[in-house]
Amino acid sequence: MTSAANKILDGALALPEEAREELLTTLSASLRPVELSPAWHAEIARRLANIESGEAVVLDAETHFAELRAKLG
């Protein structure tokens, strides 16, 4: 990142949360959309189908990390 961009980033990080959210929305809208490959579209559809059918086990992050800590110490 350039020094000018770092200076802007430092200023942005000093903003209140609401202002950072607005800045993020504006900057994100200025970028070109991400193009997903057909393989990724198929993977997303497969995962959503697994969730909707109940086949996939969905855990919130807190539960998942607690299980990992218990398992790994």
N, CA, C, O and CB atoms as a CASP TS submission, in Angstrom:
PFRMAT TS
TARGET T0000
AUTHOR 0000-0000-0000
METHOD Language model
MODEL 1
PARENT N/A
ATOM      1  N   MET     1       0.862  -1.164   0.000  1.00  0.00           N
ATOM      2  CA  MET     1       0.000   0.000   0.000  1.00  0.00           C
ATOM      3  C   MET     1       0.908   1.226   0.000  1.00  0.00           C
ATOM      4  O   MET     1       1.969   1.228   0.625  1.00  0.00           O
ATOM      5  CB  MET     1      -0.981  -0.002   1.232  1.00  0.00           C
ATOM      6  N   THR     2       0.485   2.248  -0.696  1.00  0.00           N
ATOM      7  CA  THR     2       1.296   3.467  -0.763  1.00  0.00           C
ATOM      8  C   THR     2       1.220   4.240   0.544  1.00  0.00           C
ATOM      9  O   THR     2       0.332   3.992   1.359  1.00  0.00           O
ATOM     10  CB  THR     2       0.839   4.355  -1.927  1.00  0.00           C
ATOM     11  N   SER     3       2.136   5.169   0.750  1.00  0.00           N
ATOM     12  CA  SER     3       2.106   5.974   1.973  1.00  0.00           C
ATOM     13  C   SER     3       0.855   6.846   2.009  1.00  0.00           C
ATOM     14  O   SER     3       0.303   7.095   3.081  1.00  0.00           O
ATOM     15  CB  SER     3       3.371   6.851   2.076  1.00  0.00           C
ATOM     16  N   ALA     4       0.402   7.311   0.841  1.00  0.00           N
ATOM     17  CA  ALA     4      -0.836   8.108   0.791  1.00  0.00           C
ATOM     18  C   ALA     4      -2.025   7.259   1.230  1.00  0.00           C
ATOM     19  O   ALA     4      -2.883   7.725   1.980  1.00  0.00           O
ATOM     20  CB  ALA     4      -1.076   8.669  -0.640  1.00  0.00           C
ATOM     21  N   ALA     5      -2.077   6.006   0.759  1.00  0.00           N
ATOM     22  CA  ALA     5      -3.173   5.114   1.142  1.00  0.00           C
ATOM     23  C   ALA     5      -3.108   4.794   2.630  1.00  0.00           C
ATOM     24  O   ALA     5      -4.144   4.735   3.290  1.00  0.00           O
ATOM     25  CB  ALA     5      -3.130   3.815   0.317  1.00  0.00           C
ATOM     26  N   ASN     6      -1.912   4.588   3.166  1.00  0.00           N
ATOM     27  CA  ASN     6      -1.765   4.342   4.605  1.00  0.00           C
ATOM     28  C   ASN     6      -2.247   5.523   5.423  1.00  0.00           C
ATOM     29  O   ASN     6      -2.859   5.343   6.476  1.00  0.00           O
ATOM     30  CB  ASN     6      -0.314   4.038   4.947  1.00  0.00           C
ATOM     31  N   LYS     7      -1.978   6.724   4.949  1.00  0.00           N
ATOM     32  CA  LYS     7      -2.424   7.928   5.657  1.00  0.00           C
ATOM     33  C   LYS     7      -3.954   8.010   5.661  1.00  0.00           C
ATOM     34  O   LYS     7      -4.568   8.353   6.671  1.00  0.00           O
ATOM     35  CB  LYS     7      -1.819   9.198   5.006  1.00  0.00           C
ATOM     36  N   ILE     8      -4.550   7.690   4.519  1.00  0.00           N
ATOM     37  CA  ILE     8      -6.019   7.679   4.436  1.00  0.00           C
ATOM     38  C   ILE     8      -6.587   6.601   5.345  1.00  0.00           C
ATOM     39  O   ILE     8      -7.582   6.828   6.034  1.00  0.00           O
ATOM     40  CB  ILE     8      -6.487   7.450   2.977  1.00  0.00           C
ATOM     41  N   LEU     9      -5.962   5.432   5.351  1.00  0.00           N
ATOM     42  CA  LEU     9      -6.413   4.332   6.205  1.00  0.00           C
ATOM     43  C   LEU     9      -6.353   4.726   7.674  1.00  0.00           C
ATOM     44  O   LEU     9      -7.297   4.478   8.424  1.00  0.00           O
ATOM     45  CB  LEU     9      -5.564   3.080   5.962  1.00  0.00           C
ATOM     46  N   ASP    10      -5.258   5.332   8.085  1.00  0.00           N
ATOM     47  CA  ASP    10      -5.138   5.779   9.484  1.00  0.00           C
ATOM     48  C   ASP    10      -6.264   6.740   9.841  1.00  0.00           C
ATOM     49  O   ASP    10      -6.851   6.640  10.918  1.00  0.00           O
ATOM     50  CB  ASP    10      -3.770   6.456   9.726  1.00  0.00           C
ATOM     51  N   GLY    11      -6.564   7.668   8.943  1.00  0.00           N
ATOM     52  CA  GLY    11      -7.653   8.614   9.184  1.00  0.00           C
ATOM     53  C   GLY    11      -9.000   7.917   9.251  1.00  0.00           C
ATOM     54  O   GLY    11      -9.835   8.236  10.098  1.00  0.00           O
ATOM     55  N   ALA    12      -9.206   6.954   8.342  1.00  0.00           N
ATOM     56  CA  ALA    12     -10.471   6.224   8.320  1.00  0.00           C
ATOM     57  C   ALA    12     -10.662   5.405   9.593  1.00  0.00           C
ATOM     58  O   ALA    12     -11.766   5.352  10.135  1.00  0.00           O
ATOM     59  CB  ALA    12     -10.535   5.312   7.097  1.00  0.00           C
ATOM     60  N   LEU    13      -9.600   4.768  10.071  1.00  0.00           N
ATOM     61  CA  LEU    13      -9.702   3.954  11.285  1.00  0.00           C
ATOM     62  C   LEU    13      -9.977   4.797  12.525  1.00  0.00           C
ATOM     63  O   LEU    13     -10.462   4.282  13.533  1.00  0.00           O
ATOM     64  CB  LEU    13      -8.427   3.158  11.485  1.00  0.00           C
ATOM     65  N   ALA    14      -9.671   6.079  12.456  1.00  0.00           N
ATOM     66  CA  ALA    14      -9.923   6.969  13.591  1.00  0.00           C
ATOM     67  C   ALA    14     -11.374   7.454  13.625  1.00  0.00           C
ATOM     68  O   ALA    14     -11.802   8.058  14.608  1.00  0.00           O
ATOM     69  CB  ALA    14      -8.979   8.168  13.538  1.00  0.00           C
ATOM     70  N   LEU    15     -12.127   7.193  12.561  1.00  0.00           N
ATOM     71  CA  LEU    15     -13.526   7.620  12.501  1.00  0.00           C
ATOM     72  C   LEU    15     -14.404   6.773  13.412  1.00  0.00           C
ATOM     73  O   LEU    15     -14.050   5.640  13.741  1.00  0.00           O
ATOM     74  CB  LEU    15     -14.043   7.548  11.064  1.00  0.00           C
ATOM     75  N   PRO    16     -15.545   7.316  13.821  1.00  0.00           N
ATOM     76  CA  PRO    16     -16.506   6.508  14.579  1.00  0.00           C
ATOM     77  C   PRO    16     -17.016   5.346  13.711  1.00  0.00           C
ATOM     78  O   PRO    16     -16.947   5.405  12.484  1.00  0.00           O
ATOM     79  CB  PRO    16     -17.698   7.387  15.068  1.00  0.00           C
ATOM     80  N   GLU    17     -17.514   4.314  14.347  1.00  0.00           N
ATOM     81  CA  GLU    17     -17.939   3.100  13.645  1.00  0.00           C
ATOM     82  C   GLU    17     -18.941   3.401  12.533  1.00  0.00           C
ATOM     83  O   GLU    17     -18.804   2.879  11.427  1.00  0.00           O
ATOM     84  CB  GLU    17     -18.550   2.113  14.631  1.00  0.00           C
ATOM     85  N   GLU    18     -19.936   4.227  12.805  1.00  0.00           N
ATOM     86  CA  GLU    18     -20.961   4.526  11.804  1.00  0.00           C
ATOM     87  C   GLU    18     -20.349   5.175  10.562  1.00  0.00           C
ATOM     88  O   GLU    18     -20.735   4.851   9.439  1.00  0.00           O
ATOM     89  CB  GLU    18     -22.037   5.444  12.401  1.00  0.00           C
ATOM     90  N   ALA    19     -19.409   6.079  10.758  1.00  0.00           N
ATOM     91  CA  ALA    19     -18.740   6.733   9.628  1.00  0.00           C
ATOM     92  C   ALA    19     -17.894   5.737   8.845  1.00  0.00           C
ATOM     93  O   ALA    19     -17.818   5.821   7.619  1.00  0.00           O
ATOM     94  CB  ALA    19     -17.865   7.894  10.120  1.00  0.00           C
ATOM     95  N   ARG    20     -17.251   4.786   9.546  1.00  0.00           N
ATOM     96  CA  ARG    20     -16.468   3.752   8.862  1.00  0.00           C
ATOM     97  C   ARG    20     -17.366   2.853   8.026  1.00  0.00           C
ATOM     98  O   ARG    20     -16.996   2.445   6.925  1.00  0.00           O
ATOM     99  CB  ARG    20     -15.682   2.910   9.877  1.00  0.00           C
ATOM    100  N   GLU    21     -18.563   2.541   8.559  1.00  0.00           N
ATOM    101  CA  GLU    21     -19.516   1.722   7.803  1.00  0.00           C
ATOM    102  C   GLU    21     -19.943   2.441   6.526  1.00  0.00           C
ATOM    103  O   GLU    21     -20.006   1.830   5.460  1.00  0.00           O
ATOM    104  CB  GLU    21     -20.753   1.389   8.667  1.00  0.00           C
ATOM    105  N   GLU    22     -20.233   3.730   6.632  1.00  0.00           N
ATOM    106  CA  GLU    22     -20.617   4.505   5.452  1.00  0.00           C
ATOM    107  C   GLU    22     -19.474   4.546   4.440  1.00  0.00           C
ATOM    108  O   GLU    22     -19.699   4.402   3.239  1.00  0.00           O
ATOM    109  CB  GLU    22     -21.023   5.935   5.853  1.00  0.00           C
ATOM    110  N   LEU    23     -18.263   4.740   4.921  1.00  0.00           N
ATOM    111  CA  LEU    23     -17.093   4.776   4.052  1.00  0.00           C
ATOM    112  C   LEU    23     -16.908   3.425   3.353  1.00  0.00           C
ATOM    113  O   LEU    23     -16.634   3.374   2.155  1.00  0.00           O
ATOM    114  CB  LEU    23     -15.829   5.143   4.860  1.00  0.00           C
ATOM    115  N   LEU    24     -17.058   2.354   4.095  1.00  0.00           N
ATOM    116  CA  LEU    24     -16.936   1.011   3.529  1.00  0.00           C
ATOM    117  C   LEU    24     -17.971   0.783   2.438  1.00  0.00           C
ATOM    118  O   LEU    24     -17.648   0.250   1.377  1.00  0.00           O
ATOM    119  CB  LEU    24     -17.086  -0.047   4.624  1.00  0.00           C
ATOM    120  N   THR    25     -19.195   1.177   2.689  1.00  0.00           N
ATOM    121  CA  THR    25     -20.258   1.009   1.700  1.00  0.00           C
ATOM    122  C   THR    25     -19.935   1.783   0.424  1.00  0.00           C
ATOM    123  O   THR    25     -20.098   1.267  -0.682  1.00  0.00           O
ATOM    124  CB  THR    25     -21.607   1.469   2.275  1.00  0.00           C
ATOM    125  N   THR    26     -19.482   3.011   0.585  1.00  0.00           N
ATOM    126  CA  THR    26     -19.153   3.840  -0.574  1.00  0.00           C
ATOM    127  C   THR    26     -17.973   3.270  -1.355  1.00  0.00           C
ATOM    128  O   THR    26     -18.015   3.196  -2.583  1.00  0.00           O
ATOM    129  CB  THR    26     -18.842   5.266  -0.132  1.00  0.00           C
ATOM    130  N   LEU    27     -16.922   2.868  -0.646  1.00  0.00           N
ATOM    131  CA  LEU    27     -15.760   2.297  -1.323  1.00  0.00           C
ATOM    132  C   LEU    27     -16.106   0.979  -2.010  1.00  0.00           C
ATOM    133  O   LEU    27     -15.673   0.738  -3.137  1.00  0.00           O
ATOM    134  CB  LEU    27     -14.622   2.083  -0.328  1.00  0.00           C
ATOM    135  N   SER    28     -16.868   0.139  -1.355  1.00  0.00           N
ATOM    136  CA  SER    28     -17.251  -1.151  -1.936  1.00  0.00           C
ATOM    137  C   SER    28     -18.066  -0.954  -3.209  1.00  0.00           C
ATOM    138  O   SER    28     -17.902  -1.699  -4.175  1.00  0.00           O
ATOM    139  CB  SER    28     -18.050  -1.982  -0.921  1.00  0.00           C
ATOM    140  N   ALA    29     -18.933   0.034  -3.213  1.00  0.00           N
ATOM    141  CA  ALA    29     -19.756   0.298  -4.397  1.00  0.00           C
ATOM    142  C   ALA    29     -18.914   0.774  -5.574  1.00  0.00           C
ATOM    143  O   ALA    29     -19.337   0.665  -6.725  1.00  0.00           O
ATOM    144  CB  ALA    29     -20.825   1.335  -4.075  1.00  0.00           C
ATOM    145  N   SER    30     -17.721   1.304  -5.291  1.00  0.00           N
ATOM    146  CA  SER    30     -16.879   1.818  -6.361  1.00  0.00           C
ATOM    147  C   SER    30     -16.045   0.730  -7.035  1.00  0.00           C
ATOM    148  O   SER    30     -15.402   0.991  -8.052  1.00  0.00           O
ATOM    149  CB  SER    30     -15.971   2.888  -5.822  1.00  0.00           C
ATOM    150  N   LEU    31     -16.047  -0.480  -6.486  1.00  0.00           N
ATOM    151  CA  LEU    31     -15.251  -1.577  -7.034  1.00  0.00           C
ATOM    152  C   LEU    31     -16.066  -2.387  -8.031  1.00  0.00           C
ATOM    153  O   LEU    31     -17.295  -2.415  -7.969  1.00  0.00           O
ATOM    154  CB  LEU    31     -14.738  -2.486  -5.908  1.00  0.00           C
ATOM    155  N   ARG    32     -15.371  -3.041  -8.948  1.00  0.00           N
ATOM    156  CA  ARG    32     -16.069  -3.894  -9.904  1.00  0.00           C
ATOM    157  C   ARG    32     -16.589  -5.132  -9.167  1.00  0.00           C
ATOM    158  O   ARG    32     -15.952  -5.616  -8.232  1.00  0.00           O
ATOM    159  CB  ARG    32     -15.128  -4.300 -11.091  1.00  0.00           C
ATOM    160  N   PRO    33     -17.731  -5.630  -9.585  1.00  0.00           N
ATOM    161  CA  PRO    33     -18.294  -6.806  -8.922  1.00  0.00           C
ATOM    162  C   PRO    33     -17.366  -8.014  -9.084  1.00  0.00           C
ATOM    163  O   PRO    33     -16.658  -8.139 -10.084  1.00  0.00           O
ATOM    164  CB  PRO    33     -19.694  -7.127  -9.491  1.00  0.00           C
ATOM    165  N   VAL    34     -17.384  -8.873  -8.113  1.00  0.00           N
ATOM    166  CA  VAL    34     -16.590 -10.102  -8.163  1.00  0.00           C
ATOM    167  C   VAL    34     -17.341 -11.104  -9.035  1.00  0.00           C
ATOM    168  O   VAL    34     -18.531 -11.352  -8.837  1.00  0.00           O
ATOM    169  CB  VAL    34     -16.328 -10.685  -6.719  1.00  0.00           C
ATOM    170  N   GLU    35     -16.633 -11.667  -9.992  1.00  0.00           N
ATOM    171  CA  GLU    35     -17.217 -12.686 -10.869  1.00  0.00           C
ATOM    172  C   GLU    35     -16.860 -14.063 -10.320  1.00  0.00           C
ATOM    173  O   GLU    35     -15.684 -14.385 -10.149  1.00  0.00           O
ATOM    174  CB  GLU    35     -16.714 -12.525 -12.344  1.00  0.00           C
ATOM    175  N   LEU    36     -17.871 -14.864 -10.049  1.00  0.00           N
ATOM    176  CA  LEU    36     -17.644 -16.220  -9.563  1.00  0.00           C
ATOM    177  C   LEU    36     -17.696 -17.189 -10.732  1.00  0.00           C
ATOM    178  O   LEU    36     -18.484 -17.024 -11.663  1.00  0.00           O
ATOM    179  CB  LEU    36     -18.684 -16.606  -8.486  1.00  0.00           C
ATOM    180  N   SER    37     -16.851 -18.193 -10.667  1.00  0.00           N
ATOM    181  CA  SER    37     -16.830 -19.219 -11.711  1.00  0.00           C
ATOM    182  C   SER    37     -18.066 -20.105 -11.570  1.00  0.00           C
ATOM    183  O   SER    37     -18.675 -20.159 -10.501  1.00  0.00           O
ATOM    184  CB  SER    37     -15.526 -20.072 -11.632  1.00  0.00           C
ATOM    185  N   PRO    38     -18.431 -20.793 -12.636  1.00  0.00           N
ATOM    186  CA  PRO    38     -19.552 -21.742 -12.535  1.00  0.00           C
ATOM    187  C   PRO    38     -19.332 -22.789 -11.437  1.00  0.00           C
ATOM    188  O   PRO    38     -20.291 -23.232 -10.805  1.00  0.00           O
ATOM    189  CB  PRO    38     -19.762 -22.445 -13.876  1.00  0.00           C
ATOM    190  N   ALA    39     -18.087 -23.181 -11.210  1.00  0.00           N
ATOM    191  CA  ALA    39     -17.801 -24.166 -10.153  1.00  0.00           C
ATOM    192  C   ALA    39     -18.156 -23.608  -8.779  1.00  0.00           C
ATOM    193  O   ALA    39     -18.691 -24.328  -7.936  1.00  0.00           O
ATOM    194  CB  ALA    39     -16.313 -24.578 -10.183  1.00  0.00           C
ATOM    195  N   TRP    40     -17.862 -22.327  -8.550  1.00  0.00           N
ATOM    196  CA  TRP    40     -18.212 -21.722  -7.262  1.00  0.00           C
ATOM    197  C   TRP    40     -19.719 -21.586  -7.109  1.00  0.00           C
ATOM    198  O   TRP    40     -20.252 -21.812  -6.023  1.00  0.00           O
ATOM    199  CB  TRP    40     -17.549 -20.351  -7.116  1.00  0.00           C
ATOM    200  N   HIS    41     -20.412 -21.222  -8.181  1.00  0.00           N
ATOM    201  CA  HIS    41     -21.879 -21.154  -8.120  1.00  0.00           C
ATOM    202  C   HIS    41     -22.455 -22.516  -7.752  1.00  0.00           C
ATOM    203  O   HIS    41     -23.380 -22.605  -6.945  1.00  0.00           O
ATOM    204  CB  HIS    41     -22.464 -20.673  -9.470  1.00  0.00           C
ATOM    205  N   ALA    42     -21.912 -23.572  -8.342  1.00  0.00           N
ATOM    206  CA  ALA    42     -22.376 -24.927  -8.038  1.00  0.00           C
ATOM    207  C   ALA    42     -22.081 -25.289  -6.584  1.00  0.00           C
ATOM    208  O   ALA    42     -22.912 -25.905  -5.917  1.00  0.00           O
ATOM    209  CB  ALA    42     -21.717 -25.947  -8.983  1.00  0.00           C
ATOM    210  N   GLU    43     -20.907 -24.913  -6.092  1.00  0.00           N
ATOM    211  CA  GLU    43     -20.539 -25.214  -4.700  1.00  0.00           C
ATOM    212  C   GLU    43     -21.454 -24.475  -3.725  1.00  0.00           C
ATOM    213  O   GLU    43     -21.894 -25.044  -2.726  1.00  0.00           O
ATOM    214  CB  GLU    43     -19.064 -24.833  -4.433  1.00  0.00           C
ATOM    215  N   ILE    44     -21.732 -23.230  -4.014  1.00  0.00           N
ATOM    216  CA  ILE    44     -22.634 -22.442  -3.155  1.00  0.00           C
ATOM    217  C   ILE    44     -24.022 -23.083  -3.142  1.00  0.00           C
ATOM    218  O   ILE    44     -24.628 -23.232  -2.081  1.00  0.00           O
ATOM    219  CB  ILE    44     -22.722 -20.961  -3.648  1.00  0.00           C
ATOM    220  N   ALA    45     -24.522 -23.459  -4.314  1.00  0.00           N
ATOM    221  CA  ALA    45     -25.843 -24.096  -4.395  1.00  0.00           C
ATOM    222  C   ALA    45     -25.861 -25.401  -3.613  1.00  0.00           C
ATOM    223  O   ALA    45     -26.841 -25.701  -2.931  1.00  0.00           O
ATOM    224  CB  ALA    45     -26.230 -24.355  -5.861  1.00  0.00           C
ATOM    225  N   ARG    46     -24.777 -26.185  -3.707  1.00  0.00           N
ATOM    226  CA  ARG    46     -24.690 -27.461  -2.983  1.00  0.00           C
ATOM    227  C   ARG    46     -24.723 -27.232  -1.479  1.00  0.00           C
ATOM    228  O   ARG    46     -25.438 -27.922  -0.753  1.00  0.00           O
ATOM    229  CB  ARG    46     -23.407 -28.220  -3.373  1.00  0.00           C
ATOM    230  N   ARG    47     -23.942 -26.256  -1.015  1.00  0.00           N
ATOM    231  CA  ARG    47     -23.898 -25.985   0.423  1.00  0.00           C
ATOM    232  C   ARG    47     -25.235 -25.469   0.942  1.00  0.00           C
ATOM    233  O   ARG    47     -25.687 -25.875   2.013  1.00  0.00           O
ATOM    234  CB  ARG    47     -22.800 -24.976   0.736  1.00  0.00           C
ATOM    235  N   LEU    48     -25.868 -24.576   0.185  1.00  0.00           N
ATOM    236  CA  LEU    48     -27.187 -24.081   0.607  1.00  0.00           C
ATOM    237  C   LEU    48     -28.209 -25.208   0.666  1.00  0.00           C
ATOM    238  O   LEU    48     -29.015 -25.272   1.593  1.00  0.00           O
ATOM    239  CB  LEU    48     -27.678 -22.986  -0.346  1.00  0.00           C
ATOM    240  N   ALA    49     -28.176 -26.093  -0.320  1.00  0.00           N
ATOM    241  CA  ALA    49     -29.101 -27.234  -0.321  1.00  0.00           C
ATOM    242  C   ALA    49     -28.874 -28.113   0.903  1.00  0.00           C
ATOM    243  O   ALA    49     -29.835 -28.589   1.507  1.00  0.00           O
ATOM    244  CB  ALA    49     -28.935 -28.066  -1.609  1.00  0.00           C
ATOM    245  N   ASN    50     -27.614 -28.334   1.277  1.00  0.00           N
ATOM    246  CA  ASN    50     -27.302 -29.140   2.469  1.00  0.00           C
ATOM    247  C   ASN    50     -27.820 -28.480   3.738  1.00  0.00           C
ATOM    248  O   ASN    50     -28.324 -29.158   4.633  1.00  0.00           O
ATOM    249  CB  ASN    50     -25.789 -29.365   2.583  1.00  0.00           C
ATOM    250  N   ILE    51     -27.700 -27.167   3.817  1.00  0.00           N
ATOM    251  CA  ILE    51     -28.199 -26.436   4.985  1.00  0.00           C
ATOM    252  C   ILE    51     -29.714 -26.510   5.033  1.00  0.00           C
ATOM    253  O   ILE    51     -30.295 -26.818   6.074  1.00  0.00           O
ATOM    254  CB  ILE    51     -27.734 -24.964   4.956  1.00  0.00           C
ATOM    255  N   GLU    52     -30.361 -26.224   3.894  1.00  0.00           N
ATOM    256  CA  GLU    52     -31.826 -26.207   3.847  1.00  0.00           C
ATOM    257  C   GLU    52     -32.433 -27.578   4.112  1.00  0.00           C
ATOM    258  O   GLU    52     -33.522 -27.669   4.679  1.00  0.00           O
ATOM    259  CB  GLU    52     -32.294 -25.699   2.501  1.00  0.00           C
ATOM    260  N   SER    53     -31.741 -28.651   3.708  1.00  0.00           N
ATOM    261  CA  SER    53     -32.264 -30.004   3.923  1.00  0.00           C
ATOM    262  C   SER    53     -32.005 -30.508   5.338  1.00  0.00           C
ATOM    263  O   SER    53     -32.564 -31.523   5.753  1.00  0.00           O
ATOM    264  CB  SER    53     -31.648 -30.964   2.921  1.00  0.00           C
ATOM    265  N   GLY    54     -31.151 -29.792   6.081  1.00  0.00           N
ATOM    266  CA  GLY    54     -30.804 -30.230   7.425  1.00  0.00           C
ATOM    267  C   GLY    54     -29.639 -31.204   7.451  1.00  0.00           C
ATOM    268  O   GLY    54     -29.231 -31.660   8.519  1.00  0.00           O
ATOM    269  N   GLU    55     -29.099 -31.525   6.274  1.00  0.00           N
ATOM    270  CA  GLU    55     -27.964 -32.455   6.198  1.00  0.00           C
ATOM    271  C   GLU    55     -26.707 -31.855   6.823  1.00  0.00           C
ATOM    272  O   GLU    55     -25.933 -32.562   7.468  1.00  0.00           O
ATOM    273  CB  GLU    55     -27.686 -32.839   4.739  1.00  0.00           C
ATOM    274  N   ALA    56     -26.507 -30.565   6.634  1.00  0.00           N
ATOM    275  CA  ALA    56     -25.318 -29.890   7.180  1.00  0.00           C
ATOM    276  C   ALA    56     -25.564 -29.512   8.633  1.00  0.00           C
ATOM    277  O   ALA    56     -26.664 -29.099   9.001  1.00  0.00           O
ATOM    278  CB  ALA    56     -24.962 -28.626   6.347  1.00  0.00           C
ATOM    279  N   VAL    57     -24.540 -29.656   9.445  1.00  0.00           N
ATOM    280  CA  VAL    57     -24.593 -29.232  10.838  1.00  0.00           C
ATOM    281  C   VAL    57     -24.017 -27.821  10.895  1.00  0.00           C
ATOM    282  O   VAL    57     -22.850 -27.607  10.569  1.00  0.00           O
ATOM    283  CB  VAL    57     -23.804 -30.223  11.783  1.00  0.00           C
ATOM    284  N   VAL    58     -24.837 -26.865  11.309  1.00  0.00           N
ATOM    285  CA  VAL    58     -24.417 -25.472  11.348  1.00  0.00           C
ATOM    286  C   VAL    58     -24.257 -25.053  12.802  1.00  0.00           C
ATOM    287  O   VAL    58     -25.191 -25.158  13.598  1.00  0.00           O
ATOM    288  CB  VAL    58     -25.437 -24.556  10.611  1.00  0.00           C
ATOM    289  N   LEU    59     -23.066 -24.579  13.138  1.00  0.00           N
ATOM    290  CA  LEU    59     -22.774 -24.135  14.498  1.00  0.00           C
ATOM    291  C   LEU    59     -22.433 -22.650  14.492  1.00  0.00           C
ATOM    292  O   LEU    59     -21.844 -22.147  13.535  1.00  0.00           O
ATOM    293  CB  LEU    59     -21.614 -24.958  15.109  1.00  0.00           C
ATOM    294  N   ASP    60     -22.801 -21.954  15.555  1.00  0.00           N
ATOM    295  CA  ASP    60     -22.331 -20.581  15.684  1.00  0.00           C
ATOM    296  C   ASP    60     -20.852 -20.631  16.070  1.00  0.00           C
ATOM    297  O   ASP    60     -20.374 -21.637  16.595  1.00  0.00           O
ATOM    298  CB  ASP    60     -23.177 -19.780  16.746  1.00  0.00           C
ATOM    299  N   ALA    61     -20.145 -19.557  15.810  1.00  0.00           N
ATOM    300  CA  ALA    61     -18.691 -19.527  16.024  1.00  0.00           C
ATOM    301  C   ALA    61     -18.323 -19.826  17.474  1.00  0.00           C
ATOM    302  O   ALA    61     -17.356 -20.542  17.733  1.00  0.00           O
ATOM    303  CB  ALA    61     -18.127 -18.166  15.622  1.00  0.00           C
ATOM    304  N   GLU    62     -19.078 -19.290  18.406  1.00  0.00           N
ATOM    305  CA  GLU    62     -18.761 -19.487  19.828  1.00  0.00           C
ATOM    306  C   GLU    62     -18.798 -20.970  20.201  1.00  0.00           C
ATOM    307  O   GLU    62     -17.904 -21.463  20.888  1.00  0.00           O
ATOM    308  CB  GLU    62     -19.747 -18.698  20.712  1.00  0.00           C
ATOM    309  N   THR    63     -19.825 -21.674  19.750  1.00  0.00           N
ATOM    310  CA  THR    63     -19.942 -23.104  20.022  1.00  0.00           C
ATOM    311  C   THR    63     -18.811 -23.872  19.350  1.00  0.00           C
ATOM    312  O   THR    63     -18.202 -24.755  19.955  1.00  0.00           O
ATOM    313  CB  THR    63     -21.300 -23.635  19.545  1.00  0.00           C
ATOM    314  N   HIS    64     -18.540 -23.531  18.107  1.00  0.00           N
ATOM    315  CA  HIS    64     -17.483 -24.208  17.357  1.00  0.00           C
ATOM    316  C   HIS    64     -16.133 -24.044  18.044  1.00  0.00           C
ATOM    317  O   HIS    64     -15.413 -25.026  18.228  1.00  0.00           O
ATOM    318  CB  HIS    64     -17.414 -23.668  15.924  1.00  0.00           C
ATOM    319  N   PHE    65     -15.778 -22.816  18.427  1.00  0.00           N
ATOM    320  CA  PHE    65     -14.491 -22.578  19.071  1.00  0.00           C
ATOM    321  C   PHE    65     -14.421 -23.273  20.432  1.00  0.00           C
ATOM    322  O   PHE    65     -13.361 -23.769  20.813  1.00  0.00           O
ATOM    323  CB  PHE    65     -14.247 -21.072  19.232  1.00  0.00           C
ATOM    324  N   ALA    66     -15.516 -23.316  21.156  1.00  0.00           N
ATOM    325  CA  ALA    66     -15.533 -24.023  22.443  1.00  0.00           C
ATOM    326  C   ALA    66     -15.270 -25.501  22.240  1.00  0.00           C
ATOM    327  O   ALA    66     -14.526 -26.110  23.009  1.00  0.00           O
ATOM    328  CB  ALA    66     -16.877 -23.821  23.161  1.00  0.00           C
ATOM    329  N   GLU    67     -15.878 -26.093  21.205  1.00  0.00           N
ATOM    330  CA  GLU    67     -15.632 -27.505  20.918  1.00  0.00           C
ATOM    331  C   GLU    67     -14.174 -27.741  20.515  1.00  0.00           C
ATOM    332  O   GLU    67     -13.565 -28.729  20.928  1.00  0.00           O
ATOM    333  CB  GLU    67     -16.573 -27.993  19.807  1.00  0.00           C
ATOM    334  N   LEU    68     -13.622 -26.842  19.718  1.00  0.00           N
ATOM    335  CA  LEU    68     -12.209 -26.967  19.332  1.00  0.00           C
ATOM    336  C   LEU    68     -11.277 -26.863  20.532  1.00  0.00           C
ATOM    337  O   LEU    68     -10.324 -27.634  20.655  1.00  0.00           O
ATOM    338  CB  LEU    68     -11.847 -25.896  18.310  1.00  0.00           C
ATOM    339  N   ARG    69     -11.556 -25.901  21.424  1.00  0.00           N
ATOM    340  CA  ARG    69     -10.720 -25.742  22.630  1.00  0.00           C
ATOM    341  C   ARG    69     -10.789 -26.995  23.482  1.00  0.00           C
ATOM    342  O   ARG    69      -9.765 -27.444  23.997  1.00  0.00           O
ATOM    343  CB  ARG    69     -11.167 -24.511  23.458  1.00  0.00           C
ATOM    344  N   ALA    70     -11.971 -27.568  23.641  1.00  0.00           N
ATOM    345  CA  ALA    70     -12.117 -28.789  24.444  1.00  0.00           C
ATOM    346  C   ALA    70     -11.376 -29.953  23.803  1.00  0.00           C
ATOM    347  O   ALA    70     -10.778 -30.774  24.498  1.00  0.00           O
ATOM    348  CB  ALA    70     -13.601 -29.146  24.621  1.00  0.00           C
ATOM    349  N   LYS    71     -11.415 -30.022  22.492  1.00  0.00           N
ATOM    350  CA  LYS    71     -10.767 -31.116  21.776  1.00  0.00           C
ATOM    351  C   LYS    71      -9.258 -30.968  21.735  1.00  0.00           C
ATOM    352  O   LYS    71      -8.530 -31.947  21.903  1.00  0.00           O
ATOM    353  CB  LYS    71     -11.303 -31.205  20.374  1.00  0.00           C
ATOM    354  N   LEU    72      -8.779 -29.736  21.511  1.00  0.00           N
ATOM    355  CA  LEU    72      -7.342 -29.519  21.314  1.00  0.00           C
ATOM    356  C   LEU    72      -6.613 -29.042  22.567  1.00  0.00           C
ATOM    357  O   LEU    72      -5.384 -29.015  22.620  1.00  0.00           O
ATOM    358  CB  LEU    72      -7.132 -28.520  20.218  1.00  0.00           C
ATOM    359  N   GLY    73      -7.382 -28.677  23.550  1.00  0.00           N
ATOM    360  CA  GLY    73      -6.758 -28.246  24.799  1.00  0.00           C
ATOM    361  C   GLY    73      -6.437 -26.835  24.803  1.00  0.00           C
ATOM    362  O   GLY    73      -5.906 -26.325  25.789  1.00  0.00           O
TER
END
